[in-house]
Amino acid sequence: MRFRKELIGSTTAPLVLAVLSRGESYGYEIARAVNVDSDGALEWQEGTLYPALHKMEKDGLIASAWRDSDAGRPRKYYRLTESGWKALEEYRAEWDRYVWAVARVMGRSSS
């Protein structure tokens, strides 16, 4: 099942922050982590990811540094900033409340 573009777009930043909360990573690794952790339900391509990374860096949620790699050419590694950690916690709380509300409206929750 493919997800609607609107759903993907609205969850990109929180998912990137969640992946980076585990440690520094570069674009391909971030996309792969999302793909693997979602059991393939979210099939991110690097092209989807990089505009989000650039915006998040501009917004101060993540920082980056170029590092040498075993593959030969340098890679840009990303990490959470203090603002990124705060944003992740806000996203998590907001997401929990949102999922609860949608489930109730759609008749999927008894509480």
C-alpha positions in Angstrom: 0.0 0.0 0.0 1.3 3.4 -1.0 0.8 6.3 1.4 -0.6 9.6 0.2 2.0 12.4 -0.4 0.4 14.5 2.3 1.0 11.9 4.9 4.6 11.3 3.9 5.3 15.1 3.9 3.8 15.7 7.3 5.8 12.9 9.0 9.2 13.4 7.3 10.7 15.7 9.9 9.6 13.8 13.0 10.9 10.5 11.5 14.3 12.0 10.6 14.6 13.4 14.1 13.7 10.0 15.6 16.3 8.3 13.5 18.9 10.9 14.4 18.1 10.5 18.1 19.9 7.2 17.9 23.1 8.9 16.7 24.7 10.7 13.7 23.8 9.5 10.3 24.0 10.4 6.6 21.2 10.6 4.1 21.3 7.0 2.7 21.5 5.6 6.2 18.5 7.7 7.4 16.4 6.6 4.5 17.4 3.0 5.0 16.6 3.1 8.7 13.1 4.4 7.9 12.6 1.7 5.3 13.8 -1.1 7.6 12.1 0.1 10.8 8.8 0.4 9.0 9.1 -3.1 7.5 9.2 -1.5 4.1 5.9 0.3 4.5 7.7 3.6 4.1 9.9 3.4 1.1 11.9 6.6 1.3 14.3 7.6 -1.5 17.1 9.9 -0.9 15.5 12.5 -3.3 12.6 12.7 -0.9 14.9 13.1 2.1 17.4 15.7 1.1 15.0 18.7 0.8 13.8 17.9 4.3 17.3 17.7 5.7 18.2 21.0 4.1 15.1 22.7 5.6 15.7 21.1 9.0 19.3 22.3 9.0 18.2 25.8 8.0 15.7 25.8 10.8 18.4 24.8 13.3 16.9 21.3 14.2 19.9 19.5 12.9 23.6 20.2 12.2 25.9 18.6 9.7 29.6 17.9 9.0 31.4 16.4 6.1 33.4 13.2 7.0 35.6 10.8 5.0 34.0 7.5 4.3 35.2 4.0 3.5 33.4 4.3 0.2 35.9 6.9 -1.0 34.1 10.1 -1.1 33.1 12.2 1.9 29.6 12.0 3.3 27.6 14.6 5.1 26.6 13.4 8.5 23.7 14.9 10.4 23.0 15.1 14.1 20.4 16.6 16.3 20.8 20.1 17.9 19.4 21.1 21.2 16.4 22.5 19.3 16.1 19.3 17.4 15.8 17.3 20.6 13.1 19.6 21.9 11.3 19.4 18.6 11.4 15.6 18.7 9.8 15.5 22.1 7.1 18.0 20.9 6.5 15.9 17.8 6.1 12.7 19.8 3.6 14.2 22.2 1.7 15.8 19.3 1.7 12.6 17.3 0.4 10.5 20.3 -2.5 12.9 20.8 -3.2 13.1 17.0 -3.3 9.3 16.6 -5.6 9.0 19.6 -8.0 11.7 18.2 -8.1 10.2 14.7 -8.7 6.7 16.0 -11.6 8.0 18.1 -13.2 9.8 15.2 -12.8 6.8 12.9 -14.3 4.5 15.5 -11.1 2.6 16.2 -10.8 3.3 19.9 -13.1 2.7 22.9 -11.4 5.1 25.3 
